[in-house]
Amino acid sequence: MNNFKLFIILAFITLFSCTKDKQIYKRSTENKRKEEIRQLNTSDSLATDLLKIIDESGVDECYPFFVEKSNTIYFQRKLRDGFWTIAKKKLDKDTVIVQIYDDNSNCTNPVVDNDGRYIAYLSDRYGITDKDGFKYRDVILYDSDLKISKVLSDRISDNYSVKINGAKIYFISNTKDKLKLAYDKNEKLTLFCYNLETKSLEEIVLNYSFFDYYPSGNFVCFIDNEFKLKYGTVDDIKTFDIDGYCGDPIVSGDKIFISHRNENIMDFYYLDINTGTKTKMEYFGGFGGYFPVKDRLFFHKKSGNDFGIYSNLIK
């Protein structure tokens, strides 16, 4: 009997010890994660290590497109043999990935307003199919509070380059020209703006050619039909002096981030709006789908079978 009591006491001590060790390990892991996130959101951070934010092994792609003040990262992801969907995840918690929206089609080029309520994206779900089998892409506005969707674009045109600036959603459409299966620099493109407050859609008339458009306050940057980056105010447009082809412009603070290709070599730069100087960013293999926040860059990285969203200091 005494031996049995001793066995019970020893088993309890062992169980308590193991539980305590697990709790210490868990607290240590959580504290380490919190410190990484603290460094991640501190503009004067001394952290220089590459941080893996989201592990997406087993997923084809995962591109970040927004990081809000509440430390939530929004990204588009594609499960293998599936459609592009839209998801989010808290950065400062070991939480699961939450799928925001999936309309059984490809949800591409998503943007989200600063409150995280409205998401606009391109979808071919409802698009009309032409004689060559190409589906026109509609611009869809999804209200994550009311869980309802609305088509913003003309149903008989192809649309792309969705951007958001405050309460206004911009997108480019070929509604005044026939669909081009290949790039045509003479294609007639139209810029539209949907106002989230007035629920109205209007055409924006510009006096220059454009292929991609990114507004930020009273400042604009765009890619022209020669794939050159133009930037400035509407009345004072400058040209980014670099050979090759520019694309994917993003304005963040006093910087413009762009992808750049010259003779099949892909680079990434940021341009200081005030000084006009350009800086080549450190390139990580598999770099793609990026989004800048403060002094850090969030991006998709693919290395072998390793998929994920990473973050590193902008240097």
C-alpha positions as a Markdown table, in Angstrom:
| # | Residue | x | y | z |
|---|---|---|---|---|
| 1 | Met | 0.0 | 0.0 | 0.0 |
| 2 | Asn | 2.8 | 2.3 | 0.9 |
| 3 | Asn | 4.6 | 1.5 | -2.4 |
| 4 | Phe | 1.4 | 2.4 | -4.2 |
| 5 | Lys | 1.1 | 5.8 | -2.5 |
| 6 | Leu | 4.8 | 6.4 | -3.3 |
| 7 | Phe | 4.1 | 5.6 | -6.9 |
| 8 | Ile | 1.2 | 8.0 | -7.1 |
| 9 | Ile | 3.2 | 10.8 | -5.5 |
| 10 | Leu | 6.2 | 10.2 | -7.9 |
| 11 | Ala | 3.8 | 10.1 | -10.9 |
| 12 | Phe | 2.2 | 13.3 | -9.8 |
| 13 | Ile | 5.5 | 15.0 | -9.4 |
| 14 | Thr | 6.7 | 13.9 | -12.8 |
| 15 | Leu | 3.4 | 15.0 | -14.4 |
| 16 | Phe | 3.7 | 18.4 | -12.7 |
| 17 | Ser | 7.3 | 18.8 | -13.7 |
| 18 | Cys | 6.5 | 18.0 | -17.4 |
| 19 | Thr | 3.6 | 20.3 | -17.4 |
| 20 | Lys | 5.7 | 23.1 | -15.9 |
| 21 | Asp | 8.5 | 22.5 | -18.4 |
| 22 | Lys | 5.9 | 22.7 | -21.2 |
| 23 | Gln | 4.5 | 25.9 | -19.8 |
| 24 | Ile | 8.0 | 27.5 | -19.5 |
| 25 | Tyr | 8.8 | 26.4 | -23.1 |
| 26 | Lys | 5.5 | 27.9 | -24.3 |
| 27 | Arg | 6.0 | 31.2 | -22.4 |
| 28 | Ser | 9.6 | 31.3 | -23.8 |
| 29 | Thr | 8.3 | 30.7 | -27.4 |
| 30 | Glu | 5.5 | 33.3 | -26.9 |
| 31 | Asn | 7.9 | 35.9 | -25.5 |
| 32 | Lys | 10.3 | 35.3 | -28.4 |
| 33 | Arg | 7.5 | 35.7 | -30.9 |
| 34 | Lys | 6.3 | 38.9 | -29.2 |
| 35 | Glu | 9.8 | 40.3 | -29.3 |
| 36 | Glu | 10.0 | 39.5 | -33.0 |
| 37 | Ile | 6.7 | 41.3 | -33.6 |
| 38 | Arg | 7.8 | 44.2 | -31.4 |
| 39 | Gln | 10.8 | 44.6 | -33.5 |
| 40 | Leu | 8.7 | 44.2 | -36.6 |
| 41 | Asn | 6.5 | 47.1 | -35.7 |
| 42 | Thr | 9.2 | 49.5 | -34.4 |
| 43 | Ser | 10.5 | 51.9 | -37.0 |
| 44 | Asp | 13.9 | 52.2 | -35.3 |
| 45 | Ser | 14.2 | 48.5 | -34.9 |
| 46 | Leu | 17.7 | 47.0 | -34.8 |
| 47 | Ala | 16.5 | 43.6 | -36.0 |
| 48 | Thr | 18.1 | 42.7 | -39.3 |
| 49 | Asp | 17.2 | 39.0 | -39.5 |
| 50 | Leu | 14.8 | 37.7 | -42.1 |
| 51 | Leu | 11.5 | 36.8 | -40.3 |
| 52 | Lys | 9.2 | 34.1 | -41.5 |
| 53 | Ile | 5.7 | 35.5 | -40.9 |
| 54 | Ile | 3.5 | 32.8 | -42.3 |
| 55 | Asp | 4.4 | 29.2 | -43.1 |
| 56 | Glu | 2.5 | 28.1 | -46.3 |
| 57 | Ser | 4.2 | 24.8 | -47.1 |
| 58 | Gly | 1.9 | 22.8 | -49.3 |
| 59 | Val | 0.4 | 26.0 | -50.9 |
| 60 | Asp | 1.2 | 27.1 | -54.4 |
| 61 | Glu | 1.5 | 30.8 | -53.7 |
| 62 | Cys | 0.8 | 33.4 | -51.0 |
| 63 | Tyr | 1.1 | 37.1 | -51.7 |
| 64 | Pro | 0.7 | 39.8 | -49.1 |
| 65 | Phe | -1.2 | 42.8 | -50.1 |
| 66 | Phe | -2.0 | 44.7 | -46.9 |
| 67 | Val | -0.8 | 45.0 | -43.2 |
| 68 | Glu | -3.1 | 47.0 | -41.1 |
| 69 | Lys | -2.4 | 48.9 | -37.8 |
| 70 | Ser | -4.0 | 46.1 | -35.7 |
| 71 | Asn | -1.1 | 43.8 | -36.9 |
| 72 | Thr | -3.2 | 41.8 | -39.2 |
| 73 | Ile | -1.7 | 40.7 | -42.5 |
| 74 | Tyr | -4.0 | 40.2 | -45.5 |
| 75 | Phe | -2.8 | 38.0 | -48.4 |
| 76 | Gln | -4.0 | 36.0 | -51.4 |
| 77 | Arg | -3.2 | 32.3 | -51.3 |
| 78 | Lys | -3.7 | 29.5 | -53.8 |
| 79 | Leu | -4.1 | 25.9 | -52.5 |
| 80 | Arg | -2.7 | 23.4 | -54.9 |
| 81 | Asp | -5.1 | 22.6 | -57.7 |
| 82 | Gly | -7.4 | 25.3 | -56.3 |
| 83 | Phe | -8.5 | 28.9 | -56.9 |
| 84 | Trp | -6.9 | 32.1 | -55.6 |
| 85 | Thr | -8.5 | 33.0 | -52.3 |
| 86 | Ile | -8.2 | 35.9 | -49.8 |
| 87 | Ala | -7.1 | 35.2 | -46.2 |
| 88 | Lys | -5.8 | 37.1 | -43.2 |
| 89 | Lys | -3.8 | 36.3 | -40.0 |
| 90 | Lys | -2.9 | 38.1 | -36.8 |
| 91 | Leu | 0.9 | 38.8 | -36.6 |
| 92 | Asp | 1.2 | 39.0 | -32.9 |
| 93 | Lys | -0.6 | 35.7 | -32.1 |
| 94 | Asp | -0.1 | 32.1 | -32.9 |
| 95 | Thr | -3.5 | 32.0 | -34.6 |
| 96 | Val | -4.8 | 30.1 | -37.5 |
| 97 | Ile | -5.2 | 31.5 | -41.0 |
| 98 | Val | -8.7 | 32.9 | -41.5 |
| 99 | Gln | -10.1 | 32.6 | -45.1 |
| 100 | Ile | -12.0 | 35.9 | -45.7 |
| 101 | Tyr | -13.5 | 35.2 | -49.0 |
| 102 | Asp | -13.7 | 32.5 | -51.7 |
| 103 | Asp | -16.2 | 32.8 | -54.5 |
| 104 | Asn | -15.1 | 29.6 | -56.3 |
| 105 | Ser | -13.1 | 31.5 | -58.8 |
| 106 | Asn | -9.7 | 33.3 | -58.9 |
| 107 | Cys | -9.7 | 36.3 | -56.5 |
| 108 | Thr | -6.7 | 38.2 | -57.8 |
| 109 | Asn | -5.2 | 41.7 | -57.4 |
| 110 | Pro | -7.0 | 42.3 | -54.1 |
| 111 | Val | -6.9 | 45.6 | -52.2 |
| 112 | Val | -8.5 | 46.4 | -48.8 |
| 113 | Asp | -9.4 | 49.7 | -47.2 |
| 114 | Asn | -7.7 | 51.0 | -44.0 |
| 115 | Asp | -10.5 | 49.6 | -41.8 |
| 116 | Gly | -10.3 | 46.2 | -43.3 |
| 117 | Arg | -14.0 | 46.2 | -44.1 |
| 118 | Tyr | -14.1 | 46.5 | -47.9 |
| 119 | Ile | -12.1 | 44.3 | -50.2 |
| 120 | Ala | -11.9 | 44.8 | -54.0 |
| 121 | Tyr | -10.5 | 42.2 | -56.3 |
| 122 | Leu | -10.6 | 40.8 | -59.8 |
| 123 | Ser | -12.7 | 37.7 | -60.5 |
| 124 | Asp | -13.5 | 35.7 | -63.6 |
| 125 | Arg | -16.4 | 33.9 | -62.0 |
| 126 | Tyr | -19.1 | 35.9 | -63.6 |
| 127 | Gly | -17.1 | 37.0 | -66.6 |
| 128 | Ile | -18.3 | 36.5 | -70.1 |
| 129 | Thr | -16.2 | 34.1 | -72.2 |
| 130 | Asp | -15.2 | 35.2 | -75.6 |
| 131 | Lys | -14.8 | 33.1 | -78.7 |
| 132 | Asp | -11.2 | 32.3 | -77.8 |
| 133 | Gly | -12.1 | 30.9 | -74.4 |
| 134 | Phe | -10.8 | 33.9 | -72.5 |
| 135 | Lys | -12.9 | 35.1 | -69.5 |
| 136 | Tyr | -13.4 | 38.8 | -68.9 |
| 137 | Arg | -12.5 | 39.8 | -65.4 |
| 138 | Asp | -14.9 | 41.7 | -63.3 |
| 139 | Val | -14.1 | 44.1 | -60.4 |
| 140 | Ile | -15.8 | 42.7 | -57.3 |
| 141 | Leu | -16.4 | 44.7 | -54.1 |
| 142 | Tyr | -16.8 | 42.6 | -51.0 |
| 143 | Asp | -18.2 | 44.0 | -47.7 |
| 144 | Ser | -16.8 | 41.8 | -45.0 |
| 145 | Asp | -19.2 | 43.2 | -42.4 |
| 146 | Leu | -22.4 | 42.5 | -44.4 |
| 147 | Lys | -20.9 | 39.5 | -46.2 |
| 148 | Ile | -22.2 | 40.7 | -49.6 |
| 149 | Ser | -20.5 | 41.2 | -53.0 |
| 150 | Lys | -21.1 | 43.8 | -55.7 |
| 151 | Val | -19.8 | 43.9 | -59.3 |
| 152 | Leu | -18.3 | 47.4 | -60.0 |
| 153 | Ser | -17.2 | 47.0 | -63.6 |
| 154 | Asp | -18.8 | 46.8 | -67.0 |
| 155 | Arg | -19.7 | 43.2 | -67.7 |
| 156 | Ile | -18.4 | 43.2 | -71.3 |
| 157 | Ser | -14.9 | 44.5 | -70.7 |
| 158 | Asp | -11.7 | 43.1 | -69.2 |
| 159 | Asn | -10.5 | 44.9 | -66.0 |
| 160 | Tyr | -7.2 | 45.0 | -64.1 |
| 161 | Ser | -4.9 | 47.0 | -61.8 |
| 162 | Val | -7.2 | 47.5 | -58.9 |
| 163 | Lys | -5.9 | 50.1 | -56.4 |
| 164 | Ile | -7.4 | 51.9 | -53.3 |
| 165 | Asn | -6.8 | 55.5 | -52.1 |
| 166 | Gly | -8.8 | 56.4 | -49.0 |
| 167 | Ala | -12.4 | 55.8 | -49.8 |
| 168 | Lys | -11.9 | 55.5 | -53.5 |
| 169 | Ile | -11.2 | 52.3 | -55.5 |
| 170 | Tyr | -9.5 | 52.7 | -58.9 |
| 171 | Phe | -9.3 | 50.2 | -61.7 |
| 172 | Ile | -8.4 | 50.2 | -65.4 |
| 173 | Ser | -10.7 | 48.8 | -68.0 |
| 174 | Asn | -10.7 | 48.3 | -71.8 |
| 175 | Thr | -14.4 | 49.0 | -72.0 |
| 176 | Lys | -13.8 | 51.3 | -75.0 |
| 177 | Asp | -11.7 | 48.8 | -77.0 |
| 178 | Lys | -12.0 | 45.2 | -77.9 |
| 179 | Leu | -10.2 | 42.6 | -75.8 |
| 180 | Lys | -6.5 | 42.2 | -76.6 |
| 181 | Leu | -5.0 | 38.8 | -75.8 |
| 182 | Ala | -1.5 | 40.3 | -76.0 |
| 183 | Tyr | -0.1 | 43.6 | -74.9 |
| 184 | Asp | -0.9 | 46.5 | -77.2 |
| 185 | Lys | 0.6 | 49.9 | -76.3 |
| 186 | Asn | -2.1 | 51.5 | -78.5 |
| 187 | Glu | -4.9 | 49.9 | -76.6 |
| 188 | Lys | -7.6 | 52.3 | -75.4 |
| 189 | Leu | -7.8 | 52.1 | -71.7 |
| 190 | Thr | -10.1 | 53.9 | -69.3 |
| 191 | Leu | -9.5 | 54.7 | -65.6 |
| 192 | Phe | -12.5 | 54.4 | -63.3 |
| 193 | Cys | -13.0 | 55.4 | -59.7 |
| 194 | Tyr | -15.6 | 54.0 | -57.3 |
| 195 | Asn | -16.4 | 56.1 | -54.2 |
| 196 | Leu | -17.2 | 53.9 | -51.2 |
| 197 | Glu | -19.0 | 56.9 | -49.5 |
| 198 | Thr | -21.2 | 58.0 | -52.3 |
| 199 | Lys | -21.5 | 54.5 | -53.9 |
| 200 | Ser | -20.9 | 56.1 | -57.3 |
| 201 | Leu | -18.7 | 55.1 | -60.3 |
| 202 | Glu | -17.0 | 57.7 | -62.5 |
| 203 | Glu | -14.5 | 57.9 | -65.3 |
| 204 | Ile | -11.2 | 59.7 | -64.7 |
| 205 | Val | -9.9 | 61.5 | -67.7 |
| 206 | Leu | -6.1 | 61.7 | -67.9 |
| 207 | Asn | -3.9 | 63.5 | -70.4 |
| 208 | Tyr | -1.3 | 60.8 | -70.5 |
| 209 | Ser | -1.0 | 57.1 | -71.5 |
| 210 | Phe | -1.1 | 54.6 | -68.6 |
| 211 | Phe | -0.9 | 50.8 | -68.1 |
| 212 | Asp | -0.9 | 50.6 | -64.3 |
| 213 | Tyr | -2.0 | 53.4 | -61.9 |
| 214 | Tyr | -1.3 | 53.9 | -58.2 |
| 215 | Pro | -2.8 | 57.0 | -56.5 |
| 216 | Ser | -1.7 | 58.1 | -53.0 |
| 217 | Gly | -3.3 | 61.2 | -51.7 |
| 218 | Asn | -2.6 | 64.0 | -54.2 |
| 219 | Phe | 0.4 | 62.1 | -55.5 |
| 220 | Val | 0.2 | 59.6 | -58.4 |
| 221 | Cys | 2.5 | 57.1 | -60.0 |
| 222 | Phe | 1.8 | 55.0 | -63.0 |
| 223 | Ile | 3.4 | 52.8 | -65.6 |
| 224 | Asp | 3.0 | 54.2 | -69.1 |
| 225 | Asn | 2.5 | 52.2 | -72.3 |
| 226 | Glu | 6.3 | 51.9 | -72.7 |
| 227 | Phe | 6.6 | 50.3 | -69.2 |
| 228 | Lys | 8.3 | 53.4 | -67.8 |
| 229 | Leu | 7.5 | 54.7 | -64.3 |
| 230 | Lys | 6.0 | 58.2 | -64.1 |
| 231 | Tyr | 5.3 | 59.9 | -60.8 |
| 232 | Gly | 4.4 | 63.3 | -59.2 |
| 233 | Thr | 1.4 | 65.5 | -59.0 |
| 234 | Val | -1.1 | 65.6 | -61.9 |
| 235 | Asp | 0.4 | 68.9 | -63.1 |
| 236 | Asp | 4.1 | 67.9 | -62.6 |
| 237 | Ile | 4.9 | 64.4 | -63.8 |
| 238 | Lys | 8.5 | 63.1 | -63.7 |
| 239 | Thr | 10.1 | 60.0 | -65.3 |
| 240 | Phe | 12.0 | 57.4 | -63.3 |
| 241 | Asp | 15.4 | 57.3 | -65.1 |
| 242 | Ile | 16.2 | 53.6 | -65.5 |
| 243 | Asp | 16.6 | 51.2 | -68.5 |
| 244 | Gly | 14.3 | 48.3 | -68.8 |
| 245 | Tyr | 10.7 | 47.7 | -67.8 |
| 246 | Cys | 9.0 | 48.8 | -64.6 |
| 247 | Gly | 5.9 | 47.4 | -63.0 |
| 248 | Asp | 3.9 | 46.8 | -59.8 |
| 249 | Pro | 4.3 | 50.4 | -58.3 |
| 250 | Ile | 3.5 | 50.8 | -54.6 |
| 251 | Val | 3.7 | 54.2 | -52.8 |
| 252 | Ser | 4.6 | 54.0 | -49.1 |
| 253 | Gly | 5.4 | 57.2 | -47.3 |
| 254 | Asp | 8.1 | 59.1 | -49.3 |
| 255 | Lys | 9.1 | 56.0 | -51.3 |
| 256 | Ile | 7.8 | 54.3 | -54.5 |
| 257 | Phe | 8.5 | 50.6 | -54.7 |
| 258 | Ile | 8.7 | 49.0 | -58.1 |
| 259 | Ser | 9.7 | 45.7 | -59.8 |
| 260 | His | 12.1 | 46.1 | -62.7 |
| 261 | Arg | 13.2 | 43.8 | -65.5 |
| 262 | Asn | 16.1 | 44.3 | -67.8 |
| 263 | Glu | 17.3 | 41.5 | -70.2 |
| 264 | Asn | 15.5 | 38.8 | -68.2 |
| 265 | Ile | 17.0 | 40.0 | -64.8 |
| 266 | Met | 14.4 | 40.9 | -62.2 |
| 267 | Asp | 15.3 | 43.5 | -59.6 |
| 268 | Phe | 13.4 | 45.5 | -57.0 |
| 269 | Tyr | 14.0 | 49.2 | -56.3 |
| 270 | Tyr | 12.6 | 52.0 | -54.2 |
| 271 | Leu | 12.7 | 55.6 | -55.3 |
| 272 | Asp | 12.9 | 58.5 | -52.8 |
| 273 | Ile | 10.2 | 60.9 | -53.9 |
| 274 | Asn | 11.9 | 63.9 | -52.4 |
| 275 | Thr | 15.4 | 63.4 | -53.7 |
| 276 | Gly | 14.8 | 61.3 | -56.8 |
| 277 | Thr | 17.5 | 58.8 | -55.8 |
| 278 | Lys | 16.9 | 55.1 | -56.4 |
| 279 | Thr | 18.0 | 52.2 | -54.2 |
| 280 | Lys | 18.3 | 48.6 | -55.3 |
| 281 | Met | 16.8 | 46.3 | -52.7 |
| 282 | Glu | 18.4 | 43.0 | -51.6 |
| 283 | Tyr | 16.9 | 40.3 | -53.6 |
| 284 | Phe | 15.8 | 37.0 | -52.0 |
| 285 | Gly | 15.3 | 34.0 | -54.3 |
| 286 | Gly | 11.7 | 33.5 | -55.1 |
| 287 | Phe | 10.9 | 37.1 | -54.1 |
| 288 | Gly | 7.4 | 38.2 | -55.2 |
| 289 | Gly | 4.1 | 39.8 | -54.2 |
| 290 | Tyr | 5.5 | 42.4 | -51.9 |
| 291 | Phe | 4.0 | 45.0 | -49.5 |
| 292 | Pro | 6.0 | 47.7 | -47.6 |
| 293 | Val | 5.1 | 48.8 | -44.1 |
| 294 | Lys | 7.2 | 51.4 | -42.2 |
| 295 | Asp | 10.8 | 50.2 | -42.5 |
| 296 | Arg | 10.0 | 46.6 | -43.4 |
| 297 | Leu | 9.1 | 44.7 | -46.5 |
| 298 | Phe | 6.6 | 41.8 | -46.5 |
| 299 | Phe | 7.0 | 39.4 | -49.4 |
| 300 | His | 6.4 | 35.9 | -50.7 |
| 301 | Lys | 9.5 | 33.7 | -50.8 |
| 302 | Lys | 9.7 | 30.3 | -52.5 |
| 303 | Ser | 12.8 | 28.2 | -52.0 |
| 304 | Gly | 12.6 | 24.6 | -53.1 |
| 305 | Asn | 9.5 | 23.3 | -51.3 |
| 306 | Asp | 9.6 | 26.0 | -48.7 |
| 307 | Phe | 6.7 | 28.5 | -49.1 |
| 308 | Gly | 5.8 | 31.4 | -47.0 |
| 309 | Ile | 5.5 | 35.1 | -46.3 |
| 310 | Tyr | 8.6 | 36.8 | -44.9 |
| 311 | Ser | 9.6 | 40.2 | -43.7 |
| 312 | Asn | 12.9 | 42.0 | -43.8 |
| 313 | Leu | 14.3 | 45.4 | -43.2 |
| 314 | Ile | 14.3 | 47.8 | -46.1 |
| 315 | Lys | 17.9 | 48.7 | -46.7 |
